[in-house]
Amino acid sequence: MEICRGSRCLKVELIAYSLPKEGDVDKLVAESGAISHAPEFRELDEKRVRHLIELLRKLGHESVFEHACFTFRVEGISRVCTHQLVRHRLASYTQQSQRYVKLKNPKFIVPEAIFGSQFEEEYMELLEKASELYRRMVEGGIRKEDARFILPQGVETKIIITMNGRELRHFFSLRCEKDAQWEIRNLAKAMLKQAYEVAPILFEDLYKKYIENYP
Ligand SMILES: Cc1cc2nc3c(=O)[nH]c(=O)nc-3n(C[C@H](O)[C@H](O)[C@H](O)COP(=O)(O)OP(=O)(O)OC[C@H]3O[C@@H](n4cnc5c(N)ncnc54)[C@H](O)[C@@H]3O)c2cc1C
């Protein structure tokens, strides 16, 4: 068994995103939006791109942001976290299966709060016991899909997430907030940092709020 303390094992990688033939994600979004008020499609310079995206945000004309998609590869999170994540319905997910993948050496995400508490020893013993029983059950002929019931929710998982720009903004506005649970908040903030790198205008307001000016 392996232990991951808090989000120390969290790995998030933006592996794909929508790029127009020329330009970047911001340009794709702004030029898509521009057609609603123009007789022809047209190219926008950087200043107009910024102006238009800011205007779309202000007016709440966010369907335009759906033209850009972002795909993230995530590992080092618990099933507790992915259970919250997949409540966001306007997204696509592919998650590592516990039916098909035998967890040879299960990893568990353990909240920081457990370390140094009076429960730490007992907590670790239970994880060890659950892992050991899981291993013996699978080796003893119990199907993985049944043996997995013994695994605690903190077990580590891997998932691919695809969201469009509108849903991603909505996800960040809920899950980067202080009242979001720490693990999904850490995930959302890691995703926001990477989304901002490729679409700095589209995510600028959220980046400032949750990353730059976060208390
Ligand atoms: C701090 C926090 C605490 C939470 N606590 C709980 C809890 O205790 N129990 C619990 O069950 N959940 C809880 N949730 C989950 C929450 O209720 C939502 O399920 C989750 O945040 C997904 O957000 P969303 O509904 O906006 O969905 P998304 O799937 O992200 O949808 C985006 C938007 O699309 C629209 N939309 C999507 N589907 C529909 C639909 N079928 N009909 C109409 N409009 C739709 C809505 O405008 C929605 O806001 C919590 C979430 C947060 C952030």
The ligand as a Gaussian input file, in Angstrom:
#p B3LYP/6-31G(d) Opt

LIG

0 1
 C      -19.420000      23.679000      -2.070000
 C      -20.300000      22.624000      -2.682000
 C      -21.022000      21.770000      -1.876000
 C      -21.846000      20.797000      -2.439000
 N      -22.540000      19.956000      -1.620000
 C      -23.374000      19.013000      -2.147000
 C      -24.152000      18.141000      -1.330000
 O      -24.113000      18.219000      -0.112000
 N      -24.940000      17.198000      -1.915000
 C      -25.037000      17.084000      -3.280000
 O      -25.781000      16.238000      -3.788000
 N      -24.318000      17.903000      -4.097000
 C      -23.495000      18.849000      -3.564000
 N      -22.762000      19.662000      -4.400000
 C      -22.847000      19.440000      -5.847000
 C      -23.774000      20.459000      -6.526000
 O      -25.083000      20.364000      -6.042000
 C      -23.762000      20.237000      -8.049000
 O      -24.282000      18.951000      -8.338000
 C      -22.383000      20.335000      -8.641000
 O      -21.700000      21.449000      -8.152000
 C      -22.485000      20.406000     -10.173000
 O      -22.841000      21.700000     -10.540000
 P      -24.037000      22.066000     -11.534000
 O      -25.319000      21.531000     -11.076000
 O      -23.954000      23.536000     -11.773000
 O      -23.781000      21.168000     -12.779000
 P      -23.016000      21.157000     -14.156000
 O      -23.217000      19.800000     -14.626000
 O      -21.634000      21.680000     -14.004000
 O      -23.905000      22.074000     -15.065000
 C      -23.593000      23.384000     -15.472000
 C      -24.874000      24.166000     -15.583000
 O      -25.689000      23.622000     -16.632000
 C      -27.043000      23.720000     -16.268000
 N      -27.605000      22.373000     -16.179000
 C      -26.928000      21.201000     -16.225000
 N      -27.762000      20.173000     -16.154000
 C      -29.001000      20.700000     -16.051000
 C      -30.286000      20.127000     -15.919000
 N      -30.495000      18.816000     -15.885000
 N      -31.330000      20.961000     -15.855000
 C      -31.180000      22.309000     -15.886000
 N      -29.970000      22.912000     -15.981000
 C      -28.901000      22.112000     -16.075000
 C      -27.102000      24.446000     -14.919000
 O      -27.244000      25.830000     -15.165000
 C      -25.736000      24.152000     -14.331000
 O      -25.322000      25.114000     -13.366000
 C      -21.933000      20.648000      -3.850000
 C      -21.209000      21.527000      -4.657000
 C      -20.388000      22.504000      -4.103000
 C      -19.608000      23.418000      -5.007000

